[in-house]
Amino acid sequence: MRYFLILLISGLFFFQSCKDDSDSEVETEKLSVSYVYMGDKELSTAGDNIDVSVDEPVQIRFNKPVKLLSAQENITLENSAGQLVELTFLPFDQNKLFKIAHPVLAESSTYTLTISGSLEGEGNETFDEQIYVFSTLTNPLVLESISIDDEQVNPAQRIMDVSRNPQIDFHFNIPVGTDDLGDYSSLSTNGIQVAYTLSQVDDKTISLSADQTLEDYKRYRIRISSNLEQRTGRPFDGLDMTFFTQLDSTPKFPEITDDELLTRIQQQTFKYFWDFGHPVSGLARERNTSGETVTSGGSGFGIMAIIVGIERGFITREEGIDRLHTIVDFLETADRFHGAWSHWLNGTTGEALPFSSKDDGGDLVETSYMAAGLLTARQYLNASDPDENVLIDKINALWNAIEWDWYTRGGQNVLYWHWSPNYNWEMNMQIKGYNEALITYIMAASSSTHSISADVYHQGWALDGGIVNGNEYYGIPLPVGQQYGGPLFFAHYTFMGIDPRNLSDQYADYWEQNRNHTLINRAHCIANPNNYVGYSGECWGLTASDNHKGYSAHSPTNDLGVITPTAAISSIPYTPEESMAAIRFFYYQLGDRLWGEYGFYDAFNVTEEWTADSYLAIDQGPVIVMIENYRTGLIWNLLMSCPEVRAGLSKLGFIIMNRA
């Protein structure tokens, strides 16, 4: 019995001894730091802790709960002079995480964060001292916002329509003075410095105002150099901002009636074809700098313009008929390729000039513009006058010699744009889809000597119905053609002579097509998705023209910021109110920069501060002719009076309706 008691006591003693050993192990487990952050920067006891935020709280996470009082007594922050920084402790997650607030620290200074070895966990865990040395960053100088005439602007976006006496306010994140900014800022336009004055609005806001009224529709540049850091001792990204001033709305010319204005535009534009026509051939030069190079298609437009000139009294009938004789006689001897003229000709010799490397032969589309012009003139001429009747006979001979069917390339159901005796059909450009060449198919079908079948039109041009669009753009339906309608010359070149007012076929009502195409083009300019300068309901019109980089067919899907006056002006039959508003704007508001010896210059781009000094025949012609069609229907009535043209339209399935 005594032996049993001894064993029991020994066992209890052993059990208690094991329990005490286990408790001792728990009590001696260490408290440790999981991480220390200041703002988004993690601090290390060994690493280089630099550029630490001066106003973000310290965050310390432990592996176990810490006694709050112990944390407050054993976590300290001191500056380089050994002075303690006042800390405010806020515990989270059952005292495992502490967010420790502090006053804003000094910039570019060294601090020491100490977690003393006397720190205790809530379970009396011990802690090995940790020391974190870090240096604070220097807060950069930041331009927080910019206001122009009390309206905040974004320098990363195009800033437009700024008053010509603007007040520009710069709002910084920390105090800065006009003396600081003065040597590091500039205002200029096209590299020319503009005098300005800086004034202090408050300790963080400086205002800039020019010492003179700024020019209108001009791009100005404001720069604040990043070298300002040398003055303030703070990093600064710098500023390079541009803005465009608003237009000076003062009329540039005395106001006249709209009817007088339309006549003035027609007369001034007509001078291009009359005064600037080639002295030998009488044909229109491709552009005002073309020298010997004349254009067949643009000259077809020019023939229509001569008829308008006679009717408007810009020239006498005798002068006009004499010029037509010169043109027709030249065309008789000029190079032709199965009856078709080349795009460009030498105005003296009549020799074909290459439009591109392999385009040195017949151009059927340009030929169709010439053919339309010649037929219009034929209808205008008086057969009872012997001199004019001679001209009629010559025009008929030229017209009947055009081998439209040859350009089906061996009987295909499509017309081809080019043929060359040197390169044969290598250009390989079919005329199809909806574009400026509908007149080519109409002329080809109208020929009584070399006509095409209706299948060539429907399968080639119309792509068996593939030209149908049927979608809406800006809420406006588009019967046929490409997205958003394409450049506006699609609505002009064919319809300078072909009257769309009562015309339709199985694919479209062509009055609706051209009006809606124009309205979509204008709506795009009003919406101005690319944020170009100057676009509006009065300043619109995208079509093929010169631009600041060369030449392009501008449209809503190829918008370079270029407005071409012929686009809106030549659309006046379709959109009389909208086009007249554009005409007034171009003449009265922009006339000092846009109106020249031969009417409106070809194009302009306010965003690029560019205005063409050029005139192009294919842009000048539609201005004269389409204004006249709007006023009297003259050219429409003449070409549509051709029995061949009416027969050709009927052959292709066009219907000439009577509108109410």
Secondary structure, 3 states (H helix, E strand, C coil): CHHHHHHHHHHHHHHHHHHHHHHHHHHCCCECEEEEEECCEECCCCCCEEEECCCCCEEEEECCCECHHHHHHHEEEEECCCCECCCEEEEECCCCEEEEECCCCCCCCEEEEEECCCCCECCCCCECCEEEEEEECCCCECEEEEEECCEEECCCCCEEEECCCCEEEEEECCCCCHHHHHCCEEEEECCEECCEEEEEEECCEEEEEECCCCCCCCEEEEEECHHHHHHHCCCECCEEEEEEECCCCCCCCCCCCHHHHHHHHHHHHHHHHHHCCCCCCCCCECECCCCCEEEHHHHHHHHHHHHHHHHHCCCCHHHHHHHHHHHHHHHHHCCCECCECCCEEECCCCCEECCECCECCEEHHHHHHHHHHHHHHHHHCCCCCHHHHHHHHHHHHHHHCCCHHHHHCCCCCCEECEEECCCECCCCCEECCCCCCHHHHHHHHHCCCCCCCHHHHHHHHCHHHCCECCCEECCEECCECCHHHCCHHHHCCHHHCCCCCCEECCCCEHHHHHHHHHHHHHHHHHHCCCCCCCCCCCCCCCCEEEECCEEEECECCECCCCECHHHHHCCCCCCHHHHHHHHHHHHHHCHHHHEECCEECCCEECCCCEECCCCEHHHHHHHHHHHHHHHCCHHHHHHHCCHHHHHHHHHCCCEECCCC
